[in-house]
Amino acid sequence: MNQIRTARLAGHAIDAGGSPPGAPDDLTDTLPDTLAAAVARLADCLTATTSYVPALAAAGRALMLAERAERRLAELERLAVTDALTGLLNRRGLEAELKRVMAAARRYREKGVLIFVDLDGFKPINDTYGHAAGDAVLAHVARLLAAHIRATDFAARLGGDEFAVLLTRTDWQQGLKRAESFDALINGATVAWQGRAIAVHASFGFQTYGSGDDLLRALNEADHAMYAAKRARAVA
């Protein structure tokens, strides 16, 4: 009996290689055909993916460089339309916005107001306190303008001591009130400089526009109105 039992156990013994006698060398030989095919395809995919790793890494680097170049281009475009000293739009930037606003005004029959601002007595500030003091005055005026416009409005430094404010979707009466508030705000301002208070003075020109107007012409008319106000103030 023990010999028979031993023989039976010997018939199911595991060999030194770890596989029962007669076991297939390839695991897929024991799997259904569909599962074996799936395992084979997975193995092929893993092999292919491994071979594409360098190409994928190169593509990732190229994408990163492209995104960096796009951000740099956007920054250069922003700088091209921005005044470096004040952070407001420069003349080029304002003219671009005027074109877009004019298109919207024609389409939706909108009205608005242009305000031209020119500082009075700015050259004596530079002559007396130096150009750094003059830059501080310009930056202060720019902050005042930027802090008192809506998100839909635009403020720009046109060059030197000249500024402009574009108030969109604003009628004549509203625009006049806003211009008067800017007048009081800037002409009541002072800039602290090396222990002294520099008083700021400015003249304003006011011009409305409608859906059929040319905004560049309206800007020039606001400029002319500002010079008329400056002459009147000088006479007074």
Secondary structure, DSSP 8 states (H G I E B T S, - for coil): -HHHHHHHHHHT---TTSS-TT--SSGGGGS-HHHHHHHHHHHHHHHHHHHHHHHHHHHHHHHHHHHHHHHHHHHHHHHHTB-TTT-SB-HHHHHHHHHHHHHHHHHHT--EEEEEEEEESHHHHHHHH-HHHHHHHHHHHHHHHHHTS-TT-EEEEEETTEEEEEE-S--HHHHHHHHHHHHHHHHT-EEEETTEEEE-EEEEEEEEE-TTS-HHHHHHHHHHHHHHHHHHHHH-
